[in-house]
Amino acid sequence: MPMLLTTTLIFTGLVIFNLVLLKLSCNKTIKKNKIDKKPVVLRTRLTVAPTTQTLGATGS
């Protein structure tokens, strides 16, 4: 019985110690407000080169 109690107390203490360290070590970063910016359009007109299809010889 004392061995089980000792193991439980040590395990509980380590868990609590770990949680305290986790709480203290978190980096507090300030989140910047997102500014609504329109995307930059580099080219508004899309140019497509005209392509001509050449028909193959049919042999008839």
Contact map, one row per residue, 1 for C-alpha under 8 A:
111110000000000000000000000000000000000000000000000000000000
111111000000000000000000000000000000000000000000000000000000
111111100000000000000000000000000000000000000000000000000000
111111110000000000000000000000000000000000000000000000000000
111111111000000000000000000000000000000000000000000000000000
011111111100000000000000000000000000000000000000000000000000
001111111110000000000000000000000000000000000000000000000000
000111111111000000000000000000000000000000000000000000000000
000011111111100000000000000000000000000000000000000000000000
000001111111110000000000000000000000000000000000000000000000
000000111111111000000000000000000000000000000000000000000000
000000011111111100000000000000000000000000000000000000000000
000000001111111110000000000000000000000000000000000000000000
000000000111111111000000000000000000000000000000000000000000
000000000011111111100000000000000000000000000000000000000000
000000000001111111110000000000000000000000000000000000000000
000000000000111111111000000000000000000000000000000000000000
000000000000011111111100000000000000000000000000000000000000
000000000000001111111110000000000000000000000000000000000000
000000000000000111111111000000000000000000000000000000000000
000000000000000011111111100000000000000000000000000000000000
000000000000000001111111110000000000000000000000000000000000
000000000000000000111111110000000000000000000000000000000000
000000000000000000011111110000000000000000000000000000000000
000000000000000000001111111000000000000000000000000000000000
000000000000000000000111111100000000000000000000000000000000
000000000000000000000000111110000000000000000000000000000000
000000000000000000000000011111000000000000000000000000000000
000000000000000000000000001111100000000000000000000000000000
000000000000000000000000000111110000000000000000000000000000
000000000000000000000000000011111000000000000000000000000000
000000000000000000000000000001111100000000000000000000000000
000000000000000000000000000000111110000000000000000000000000
000000000000000000000000000000011111000000000000000000000000
000000000000000000000000000000001111100000000000000000000000
000000000000000000000000000000000111110000000000000000000000
000000000000000000000000000000000011111000000000000000000000
000000000000000000000000000000000001111100000000000000000000
000000000000000000000000000000000000111110000000000000000000
000000000000000000000000000000000000011111000000000000000000
000000000000000000000000000000000000001111110000000000000000
000000000000000000000000000000000000000111110000000000000000
000000000000000000000000000000000000000011111100000000000000
000000000000000000000000000000000000000011111100000000000000
000000000000000000000000000000000000000000111110000000000000
000000000000000000000000000000000000000000111111000000000000
000000000000000000000000000000000000000000001111100000000000
000000000000000000000000000000000000000000000111110000000000
000000000000000000000000000000000000000000000011111000000000
000000000000000000000000000000000000000000000001111100000000
000000000000000000000000000000000000000000000000111110000000
000000000000000000000000000000000000000000000000011111000000
000000000000000000000000000000000000000000000000001111100000
000000000000000000000000000000000000000000000000000111110000
000000000000000000000000000000000000000000000000000011111000
000000000000000000000000000000000000000000000000000001111100
000000000000000000000000000000000000000000000000000000111110
000000000000000000000000000000000000000000000000000000011111
000000000000000000000000000000000000000000000000000000001111
000000000000000000000000000000000000000000000000000000000111
